[in-house]
Amino acid sequence: MCSTKWPARLGRDAVDLMLAAVTAVAERSFFAVAERCDETQFAKLAEGEPRWIVATVRFTEGDCPGILTCILSEELAHNLFHAFAGEDPLDPPPAQEQLFDLIGECANMICGTWLTRLEDRQTFNLFKPVVRYMLDRSPLVLPEGTMRFTLNDMPLAINVRVAGGAPAAAWG
Amino acid sequence: MRILIVDDSSIMRTLIKRVLALANVPADDILEAGNGAEALAILESKDVQVLLTDINMPEMNGVELLQKLMTSDRWKRLTRVVISTDGSASRREEVAGLDVRCYLEKPFTPEVMRDVLNEVAGAPGA
């Protein structure tokens, strides 16, 4: 049982904070625009995307464990890499190792920024992100509580699971 | 001036190096380490003036590294900068007693990093 006291509800407040975290990361690191996205719009954007990347970050907030998962299209991942590296979007795509390193760092920053804003008086620890291609070609069936966003009008889904707490409420 | 960048993300180390170059920080040598243990090995063998370190890293994290550096006068003049996703007041308080010159929260814009680097480049020991 965690001694860390999560917010009374991982609901709207936590989702608002997640949007703020995604926005901060998007703007400062990738010069990108982040917006909230509803299920219908997300499904439309996701349609036809051939490949998806999943980045998972385990964390502990005090003594309470959790997992943050980011799911984004490979196209968005390449877009973010070129922006972060200061490259032309038309440049060849990066090597997989480099791409996964960046996406892992992106998930890391989103998780850390969210946790900092969620509970400023509690230190947290982040574990090295695990990044992989999603095997299933269709990402449309996302877990309950998944939050949906767009970065530069491309789909990004984030899911958070914490021990002893409810999943963050779905948006839209 | 010799600078040591400590972060388990190679892409983040590359970004910091790029910002160092763009900011014209007078660095003669830039070294890298993937965790605190690697950093300590470098610090024990080379004379480094500025340390830029992440907090959350495997094997030896940034706080453990900074605590280790406090155990010897050898690194008394080493300028220490923390670069971390953990911007909580609790974490900042934790490192406050570890001779940290600046605390830079990720994500950061290149301009903010540049300003921090230009400030510490003129610090004692640098």
HADDOCK unambig.tbl for C-alpha pairs under 7 A between the chains (distance, minus, plus):
assign (segid A and resid 25 and name CA) (segid B and resid 107 and name CA) 5.52 0.50 0.50
assign (segid A and resid 28 and name CA) (segid B and resid 107 and name CA) 5.98 0.50 0.50
assign (segid A and resid 28 and name CA) (segid B and resid 108 and name CA) 5.63 0.50 0.50
assign (segid A and resid 28 and name CA) (segid B and resid 109 and name CA) 4.91 0.50 0.50
assign (segid A and resid 29 and name CA) (segid B and resid 107 and name CA) 5.97 0.50 0.50
assign (segid A and resid 29 and name CA) (segid B and resid 108 and name CA) 6.50 0.50 0.50
assign (segid A and resid 29 and name CA) (segid B and resid 109 and name CA) 6.24 0.50 0.50
assign (segid A and resid 98 and name CA) (segid B and resid 11 and name CA) 6.94 0.50 0.50
assign (segid A and resid 101 and name CA) (segid B and resid 9 and name CA) 6.53 0.50 0.50
assign (segid A and resid 101 and name CA) (segid B and resid 11 and name CA) 6.42 0.50 0.50
assign (segid A and resid 102 and name CA) (segid B and resid 11 and name CA) 6.11 0.50 0.50
assign (segid A and resid 105 and name CA) (segid B and resid 9 and name CA) 6.87 0.50 0.50
assign (segid A and resid 109 and name CA) (segid B and resid 85 and name CA) 5.62 0.50 0.50
assign (segid A and resid 109 and name CA) (segid B and resid 106 and name CA) 6.46 0.50 0.50
assign (segid A and resid 109 and name CA) (segid B and resid 107 and name CA) 6.40 0.50 0.50
assign (segid A and resid 112 and name CA) (segid B and resid 85 and name CA) 4.86 0.50 0.50
assign (segid A and resid 112 and name CA) (segid B and resid 86 and name CA) 5.54 0.50 0.50
assign (segid A and resid 113 and name CA) (segid B and resid 85 and name CA) 6.08 0.50 0.50
assign (segid A and resid 113 and name CA) (segid B and resid 86 and name CA) 6.90 0.50 0.50
assign (segid A and resid 116 and name CA) (segid B and resid 86 and name CA) 6.11 0.50 0.50
assign (segid A and resid 116 and name CA) (segid B and resid 87 and name CA) 5.81 0.50 0.50
assign (segid A and resid 116 and name CA) (segid B and resid 88 and name CA) 5.06 0.50 0.50
assign (segid A and resid 120 and name CA) (segid B and resid 88 and name CA) 4.62 0.50 0.50
assign (segid A and resid 120 and name CA) (segid B and resid 89 and name CA) 5.71 0.50 0.50
assign (segid A and resid 120 and name CA) (segid B and resid 90 and name CA) 6.92 0.50 0.50
assign (segid A and resid 121 and name CA) (segid B and resid 88 and name CA) 6.32 0.50 0.50
assign (segid A and resid 121 and name CA) (segid B and resid 89 and name CA) 5.81 0.50 0.50
assign (segid A and resid 121 and name CA) (segid B and resid 90 and name CA) 5.18 0.50 0.50
assign (segid A and resid 122 and name CA) (segid B and resid 88 and name CA) 6.83 0.50 0.50
assign (segid A and resid 122 and name CA) (segid B and resid 90 and name CA) 5.81 0.50 0.50
assign (segid A and resid 123 and name CA) (segid B and resid 88 and name CA) 6.43 0.50 0.50
assign (segid A and resid 123 and name CA) (segid B and resid 90 and name CA) 5.66 0.50 0.50
assign (segid A and resid 123 and name CA) (segid B and resid 91 and name CA) 5.55 0.50 0.50
assign (segid A and resid 125 and name CA) (segid B and resid 56 and name CA) 6.33 0.50 0.50
assign (segid A and resid 126 and name CA) (segid B and resid 56 and name CA) 5.93 0.50 0.50
